[in-house]
Amino acid sequence: MSKKRKKRKIDYRTYVIAKHHKCDMLDSLSLLAGDIYADTVRLVRKTQDEEDRWLKVSEVKSELKNRGYPCQSHSVQAIVDDYFFALGSYFKRVKKDKTSRPPYKTRKYHSFRWRASGTKYEDGKLRLSMGEGREYLWIEIGEEYHDKVPSEIGLVYNINDYTYEFHATYEVNDVKTVKKVTESKQEKKISAVDLGEIHPITSYDGEVATLYNGRMHRHIVQYRNKFLAEINRALSFTKRYSRKWKRLKSAKRSVLLKISNQLKDMRHKITSRYVSACVVSGVQTIVIGDVAHIRRSAKYSKKSNQKIHQWPFSIVEHMTTYKAEAIGIEVTKENEAYTSQECPSCRHRKKPSGRTYKCSKCGWEGHRDAVGASNIFRKHKASGSRDSVIIVGNLAVPEGVRFHPHLRRLDSWSPHAGLISSKRSTRT
């Protein structure tokens, strides 16, 4: 019997390798991709309605191959794969939720794609094929992208600055494995994170505690609650589907969308700032306090319970995790039970009142959230031993990072800039 081959673990990363202003040529490619995607949707849905079966991806590719689209066949196949990826998500979802709907909407525009077979480097430019007998599309790229061939390139329209971006996906082999082996030979620098409702992130690296202020985020959440109360009250006095009811519903959707975008922007900027600070200080591991079950025991006042149930700790944790892992920083969790109550010096437990923790036994004093982060740091370093790490003396006054609209990273790294390869550092 032949042994089964182990699947090679492949890590893919996507970067913006070039930008171009809006023009007729790129608009036509986006429209073409929209036509291919729409034809895929119609073909699959028509077969499902008439024959009560789902077409296979190979059947759709074979059918669309003969329609004479003015592009390379691999581009057509890549766009078809986009639809079937969404359809696969529907098949997984419908097992749990029978009310789920398959992807049914056609599109006027869609991201155009090129596979590796349709790309080639020549004289510092990337040549993109549009099919046999048609002119190539040439784009200029930086030198850092010359030594690796992308597995796929997508033409994506950025609605924020009205430009087209070329997103290149590269295969990165065993980057994380090599990095872990290299770093295991030396002591890792750790940054512990205490997630909070007022301060979304409070970090401690063994020397310095840093508070990331989230009062502006809290203010907007409070405004959203008041707005919902007022507009829902106004809606309750109107007749359903009347003109006034429709105006109020439209205003509600518009304002909630704007608030949602503001909150999302704040979380992204705060987490990006924290991850960049870890990069600058050479942190290899981020330890996040696990607060996943905190809502089960939330039995406080109505106002306090509302704050806890609207606390987006899982979103902040997710954003921090994927941004850190994208640049090779390991992220783990640590049980945060009693970390805000336990004295970092003598281990005496006391529930703090206010934002300052003062031990009633030894007199140790420090910021409440910084105490939580330092205890998470201690628990991870101690690996179960309560006496392995003891903080002697009071913590220094924590550094503060206040949110403002132009808050940005401390380094130049971006998930869409630079290329990780064997000739360059694994951290850009």
C-alpha positions in Angstrom: 0.0 0.0 0.0 1.3 3.4 -0.9 1.5 6.0 1.8 -0.7 9.0 1.4 1.2 12.2 0.6 0.9 14.9 3.2 -0.5 18.1 1.8 2.0 20.9 1.7 0.9 23.8 3.9 0.9 26.9 1.8 0.6 30.5 3.1 -0.7 33.1 0.7 -0.3 36.9 1.2 -1.8 39.7 -0.9 -0.2 43.1 -1.6 -1.0 46.1 -3.6 1.8 46.3 -6.2 0.5 49.1 -8.4 -2.2 51.8 -8.6 -3.7 53.6 -11.5 -6.3 56.4 -11.9 -9.7 55.6 -13.3 -9.7 55.2 -17.1 -11.9 53.7 -19.8 -9.6 50.7 -20.4 -9.7 49.6 -16.7 -13.4 50.3 -16.5 -14.0 48.0 -19.4 -12.2 45.2 -17.7 -14.3 45.7 -14.6 -17.4 45.6 -16.7 -16.2 42.5 -18.5 -15.6 40.7 -15.1 -19.1 41.8 -14.0 -20.6 40.2 -17.2 -18.7 36.9 -16.6 -19.8 36.8 -12.9 -23.4 37.7 -13.9 -23.5 34.9 -16.6 -22.2 32.5 -14.0 -25.0 33.4 -11.5 -27.7 33.1 -14.2 -26.4 29.8 -15.5 -26.2 28.2 -12.1 -29.6 29.5 -10.9 -31.4 28.6 -14.2 -30.1 25.0 -13.9 -31.2 24.8 -10.3 -34.7 26.1 -11.0 -35.3 23.9 -14.1 -33.4 20.7 -13.3 -33.2 21.0 -9.5 -29.5 20.4 -9.3 -26.4 22.5 -8.7 -23.9 22.7 -11.6 -20.3 21.7 -10.9 -17.6 24.3 -11.3 -16.1 22.4 -14.2 -19.5 22.4 -16.1 -19.8 26.2 -15.8 -16.2 26.8 -16.9 -16.7 24.5 -19.9 -19.9 26.3 -20.8 -18.5 29.9 -20.5 -15.3 28.9 -22.3 -17.2 28.9 -25.6 -18.9 32.3 -25.2 -15.9 34.2 -26.7 -15.1 36.7 -23.9 -12.3 39.1 -24.9 -9.8 37.8 -22.4 -7.7 34.8 -21.4 -9.7 31.7 -20.5 -7.9 31.5 -17.1 -9.3 34.9 -16.2 -12.8 33.6 -16.9 -12.1 30.5 -14.7 -10.8 32.7 -11.8 -14.0 34.8 -11.9 -16.1 31.7 -11.9 -14.2 30.4 -8.9 -15.2 33.6 -7.1 -18.8 32.7 -7.4 -18.3 29.1 -6.4 -16.3 30.1 -3.3 -19.4 32.1 -2.2 -21.6 29.1 -3.1 -19.5 26.8 -1.0 -20.0 29.2 2.0 -23.7 28.9 1.4 -23.6 25.1 1.5 -21.8 25.2 4.9 -24.2 27.9 6.3 -27.4 26.2 5.2 -26.7 23.2 7.4 -27.1 25.4 10.5 -29.5 28.0 9.1 -32.2 26.7 6.7 -33.3 30.3 5.9 -29.9 31.0 4.2 -30.0 32.0 0.6 -27.4 31.1 -2.1 -25.6 33.9 -3.9 -28.1 35.2 -6.4 -27.3 38.8 -7.2 -25.7 39.6 -10.5 -23.1 42.4 -10.8 -22.4 45.1 -13.2 -18.8 45.4 -12.0 -16.4 42.8 -10.6 -12.7 42.4 -9.9 -10.9 41.2 -13.0 -8.3 38.5 -12.4 -5.2 37.0 -14.0 -3.7 33.7 -13.1 0.1 33.0 -13.1 -0.1 31.6 -16.6 -1.1 35.0 -17.9 1.6 37.1 -16.2 5.3 37.6 -17.0 8.1 40.0 -15.9 9.9 42.0 -18.6 12.2 45.0 -18.0 10.8 45.9 -14.6 7.2 45.7 -15.8 4.5 43.1 -15.4 2.9 41.9 -18.5 -0.7 40.8 -18.2 -2.2 38.7 -21.0 -5.6 39.5 -22.4 -5.8 36.4 -24.6 -4.4 35.3 -27.9 -4.2 38.0 -30.6 -4.9 40.9 -28.2 -2.5 43.5 -26.8 -0.9 43.0 -23.4 -1.6 45.1 -20.4 1.6 46.5 -18.9 2.0 47.8 -15.3 5.1 49.2 -13.6 6.0 47.6 -10.3 8.7 48.1 -7.6 11.9 46.2 -7.5 10.9 44.2 -4.4 8.3 42.4 -6.5 10.7 41.3 -9.3 12.0 38.1 -7.7 8.6 36.3 -7.2 5.9 35.4 -9.6 2.3 36.0 -8.2 -0.1 33.1 -8.2 -2.9 35.5 -9.1 -3.4 39.2 -9.8 -6.7 41.1 -9.2 -7.8 44.4 -10.5 -9.8 46.0 -7.7 -11.5 49.4 -7.7 -10.9 51.4 -4.5 -14.1 53.4 -3.9 -12.4 55.6 -1.2 -9.9 57.3 -3.5 -11.4 56.4 -6.9 -8.4 54.5 -8.2 -7.8 51.0 -9.5 -5.4 48.8 -7.5 -3.5 45.7 -8.7 -3.6 43.1 -5.9 -1.0 40.4 -6.3 -1.3 37.2 -4.3 2.1 35.5 -3.5 2.8 32.0 -2.1 5.0 32.2 1.0 6.3 28.7 1.9 6.7 27.8 5.5 7.4 31.3 6.7 5.8 30.8 10.1 7.5 27.5 10.7 11.0 28.8 9.9 10.3 31.9 12.1 9.3 29.7 15.0 12.3 27.5 14.8 14.6 30.6 14.7 13.0 32.3 17.6 12.8 29.2 19.8 16.6 29.5 20.3 16.3 32.9 22.0 14.0 34.3 24.7 10.9 35.8 23.2 9.8 39.3 24.1 6.2 39.3 25.3 3.5 41.9 25.3 0.5 41.1 27.5 -2.9 42.7 26.6 -5.8 43.4 29.0 -9.0 44.1 27.0 -11.2 46.7 28.5 -14.4 48.6 27.9 -12.9 52.1 28.5 -9.4 51.2 27.3 -9.8 48.7 24.4 -6.1 47.7 24.8 -3.8 48.0 27.8 -0.4 46.4 27.1 2.5 45.5 29.4 5.9 44.2 28.1 7.6 43.7 31.4 8.9 47.3 31.6 6.3 49.7 30.3 2.5 49.7 30.5 0.6 51.5 27.7 -3.1 52.5 27.8 -5.0 52.9 24.5 -7.8 55.3 25.3 -11.2 54.4 23.9 -13.4 57.1 25.4 -14.2 58.5 22.0 -15.4 55.0 20.9 -17.5 54.8 24.1 -19.0 58.2 23.4 -20.1 57.2 19.9 -21.6 54.0 21.2 -23.6 56.0 23.7 -24.7 58.4 21.0 -25.9 55.4 18.9 -28.0 54.1 21.8 -29.6 57.5 22.3 -30.3 57.8 18.6 -31.9 54.4 18.4 -34.1 55.1 21.4 -35.3 58.4 19.8 -35.9 57.2 16.3 -37.5 53.9 17.4 -39.9 56.0 19.5 -40.7 58.2 16.5 -41.3 55.1 14.4 -43.7 53.7 16.9 -46.0 56.7 16.3 -46.1 56.3 12.5 -48.1 54.0 10.3 -46.0 51.1 8.9 -45.0 51.7 5.2 -46.3 55.3 5.3 -44.2 58.1 3.8 -43.0 59.3 7.2 -42.2 55.8 8.2 -40.1 55.3 5.1 -38.2 58.6 5.7 -37.5 57.6 9.3 -36.3 54.1 8.3 -34.1 55.6 5.6 -32.6 58.0 8.1 -32.1 55.3 10.6 -30.2 53.1 8.1 -28.0 56.0 7.0 -27.0 57.2 10.5 -26.4 53.6 11.7 -24.2 52.9 8.7 -22.2 56.1 9.3 -21.8 55.2 13.0 -20.8 51.6 12.2 -18.1 52.9 9.8 -16.8 55.3 12.5 -16.5 52.6 15.1 -14.8 50.2 12.7 -12.3 52.9 11.7 -11.5 53.6 15.4 -10.9 49.9 16.1 -8.6 49.5 13.1 -6.5 52.5 14.0 -6.1 51.5 17.6 -5.2 47.9 16.9 -2.9 48.9 14.1 -1.1 51.4 16.3 -0.6 48.7 19.0 0.7 46.1 16.6 3.1 48.6 15.1 4.4 49.4 18.6 5.1 45.7 19.0 7.0 45.6 15.8 9.1 48.7 16.8 9.9 47.2 20.2 10.7 43.8 18.9 7.9 41.8 20.4 7.6 38.2 19.2 4.6 37.1 21.2 1.3 38.8 22.1 -0.6 37.3 25.0 -4.3 38.4 25.2 -6.5 38.0 28.2 -9.4 35.6 27.4 -12.7 37.3 28.3 -14.9 35.2 26.1 -17.2 34.1 29.0 -17.5 37.5 30.8 -21.1 38.1 29.7 -22.4 35.0 31.4 -21.8 36.4 34.8 -22.9 40.0 33.9 -25.5 40.6 36.6 -25.0 44.3 37.4 -27.2 47.4 36.9 -29.1 47.9 33.7 -26.6 50.5 32.5 -23.5 48.3 33.4 -25.0 45.3 31.7 -25.6 47.3 28.5 -22.0 48.4 28.5 -20.7 44.8 28.9 -23.0 43.4 26.2 -22.0 46.1 23.8 -18.3 45.8 24.5 -16.6 44.7 21.2 -13.7 42.7 22.8 -13.9 39.9 20.3 -13.6 42.3 17.4 -10.6 44.0 18.9 -9.0 40.6 19.6 -9.7 39.4 16.1 -8.2 42.6 14.5 -5.1 42.4 16.8 -4.6 38.7 16.0 -4.8 38.8 12.2 -2.6 42.0 12.0 0.0 40.5 14.3 0.1 37.1 12.6 0.3 38.7 9.2 3.8 39.9 10.1 4.9 36.8 12.0 4.1 37.8 15.6 2.7 34.9 17.5 -0.7 35.5 19.4 -1.8 33.3 22.3 -4.5 33.6 25.0 -4.3 33.5 28.8 -7.0 33.1 31.3 -7.7 36.5 32.8 -9.6 35.4 35.9 -8.8 37.6 38.9 -6.0 39.5 37.0 -7.6 42.9 37.8 -8.0 41.9 41.5 -4.7 40.3 42.3 -1.7 42.4 43.6 1.3 41.9 41.3 3.6 42.0 44.3 2.1 40.0 47.1 -0.7 38.1 45.3 -3.3 39.4 47.7 -6.8 39.8 46.1 -8.9 42.8 46.4 -11.7 44.2 44.2 -10.5 47.7 43.1 -12.7 50.7 43.2 -12.1 53.4 40.7 -9.3 53.4 38.1 -6.4 53.0 40.7 -5.6 49.7 42.4 -4.1 49.9 45.9 -3.3 46.7 47.7 -4.7 46.7 51.3 -2.0 44.3 52.4 1.3 45.6 51.1 0.4 49.0 49.8 1.4 48.3 46.2 -0.3 50.8 43.9 -0.9 51.0 40.1 -3.4 51.7 37.4 -6.2 49.1 37.4 -5.9 48.1 33.8 -2.1 48.0 34.0 -2.5 45.6 36.9 -4.6 43.3 34.7 -2.0 43.4 31.9 0.9 42.8 34.3 -0.8 39.8 35.8 -1.5 38.3 32.4 2.2 38.9 31.6 3.1 37.2 34.9 0.8 34.2 34.4 2.2 33.6 30.9 5.8 33.9 32.0 5.2 31.8 35.1 3.5 28.9 33.2 1.4 28.0 36.2 3.9 28.9 39.0 2.6 31.7 41.1 6.0 32.8 42.4 8.0 32.7 39.2 7.5 36.4 38.4 7.0 39.1 41.0 6.8 42.8 40.3 8.8 44.6 42.9 7.9 48.2 43.6 5.0 50.2 42.0 4.5 50.2 38.3 5.6 53.3 36.4 2.9 55.6 35.3 1.4 54.1 32.2 2.0 55.7 28.8 -1.2 56.9 27.1 -2.3 56.8 23.5 -5.4 58.9 22.9 -7.4 58.2 19.8 -7.7 60.9 17.1 -8.8 60.7 13.5 -5.1 60.8 12.2 -3.8 58.1 14.6 -1.5 55.9 12.5 1.1 53.2 12.8 4.6 53.8 14.2 6.2 51.8 11.4 5.8 51.8 7.6 4.4 48.3 7.4 1.1 47.7 5.6 -0.6 44.4 4.6 -0.7 45.8 1.1 2.9 47.0 0.9 6.2 45.2 0.5 6.9 41.6 -0.3 8.2 38.8 2.0 10.7 36.7 0.2 13.9 34.8 0.9 16.1 37.7 -0.1 14.4 40.1 2.4 13.6 40.3 6.1 10.4 38.4 7.1 9.2 41.6 8.8 8.7 44.6 6.5 
